[in-house]
Every structure is written in C-alpha cells, then in structure tokens.
Amino acid sequence: MLKVGLTGGIGAGKSEVSRLLAGYGAVIVDADRIAREVVEPGTPGLAAVVAAFGKTVLTPEGTLDRPKLGSIVFADPAKLQTLNAIVHPLVGARSAELEAAAGADAIVVHDVPLLAENGLAPLYDLVVVVDAAPRTQLARLTALRGMAEEEARARMAAQATREQRLAVANLVIDNDGPLEMLEPQVRKVWAELTARAAQSVHPVHPVHPAE
C-alpha cells in the first residue's frame, strides 16, 4: 500500500485533483467528508461541538449550521483550535478504518486540507500539494463560490501559508492556470505514484511533475 497525503489551500483545486485521481483508481479518504460524518445528528462529535460552542450552531432541524460555525471559528484562532481538537481525532480514527479496508496493493490518497497545519506529513509515504497563488485562490472563492472577500481572506488566513505547504511537498501540482492544464499534471502524478507503489521506493524526494 502506498499512502499519499493530498493537500492544498482553499480554492487551490484540491477537490478536482482528488476526483481525477479517483478516476485513475486511487482509493480516496476524504477528510472533509469524514469531518461532516463525525458531527452528524446523534454523534458524540456533534454533542461535543454543541457543548463547546452552544446550541446557536445548530439549525432548527438539529443539524450543524456550518456557515454559522465557520463564521465563529475562522474569526478566532483559539475557537478554531477548540473545534479542531474535537473533530481531528474523530476524523483520524475513521480515516484509519477506511485505509485498513483498502487492499494491500492500493494507492490510498488521504485528501487532507489541514495537512501542513497539523504536521501530518510524516504519516504518509509522500505528500502531493496542489498549489495556486493567493490571488488565484481569492478570485476563485469570490467568483466561483460566492464568498464575500472578507470571509475568503479570513479562511485563507486560517490555513498554512503557501510556503508552508510547499515545504512539505514531495510532488507539486501547479493549478494557477485554467482547468485544461490540470489533468495532464495529474496524469503524470498518477504515473509517479503507480511507479513508487510498484517499486516500494522510500524515502521520496521532491519532484515537480511539470518538469
């Protein structure tokens, strides 16, 4: 099994890279999706979030009001840390279960938005970073996701810097351009991953797939 960490700043295009890798045959363990699962109604995770932030973070139906919670934690680093301390252990445990269920010859890609922030790079055989300039991230968040510029900047500021992410990268996918430039790079990364999985070569060294 080859364990890969996939990360990138908000708006960098990591989700699209994850989708393309899944199409090639990667087993995707999506930390964001799992983070939603562990705070569904009736879970210990949701109970812990409500205990920490109050019932105002719930919708009238009793589900987590993500926009409301986001507006609270992304404006206050201490509150974000509190939320992470609740959710991250739950996500880690579920991710480990899904990884264990993959085949021994699988390429398991852990889609982890906060990989650099939480010092998780050593958990993986290699790390793939989807990179885009901050101005590109901001433009995508405001134009494509409809975020207010202030909210977009707050979410970007709550994450690692571009330099911090690149510092933990073994493979870098440059997604600062149009979408049609992305797929050829992902195809090269997949070829690299399959070669490493077949040869079991460790440790790995930084490589830029566009080179």
Sequence and secondary structure as in RCSB ss.txt:
>XXXX:A:sequence
MLKVGLTGGIGAGKSEVSRLLAGYGAVIVDADRIAREVVEPGTPGLAAVVAAFGKTVLTPEGTLDRPKLGSIVFA
DPAKLQTLNAIVHPLVGARSAELEAAAGADAIVVHDVPLLAENGLAPLYDLVVVVDAAPRTQLARLTALRGMAEE
EARARMAAQATREQRLAVANLVIDNDGPLEMLEPQVRKVWAELTARAAQSVHPVHPVHPAE
>XXXX:A:secstr
 EEEEEEE TTS HHHHHHHHHHHT EEEEHHHHHHHTTSTTSHHHHHHHHHH GGGB TTSSB HHHHHHHHTT
 HHHHHHHHHHHHHHHHHHHHHHHHHS TT EEEEE TTTTTTT GGGSSEEEEEE  HHHHHHHHHHTS   HH
HHHHHHHTS  HHHHHHT SEEEE SS GGGHHHHHHHHHHHHHHHHHHT  S   B TT 
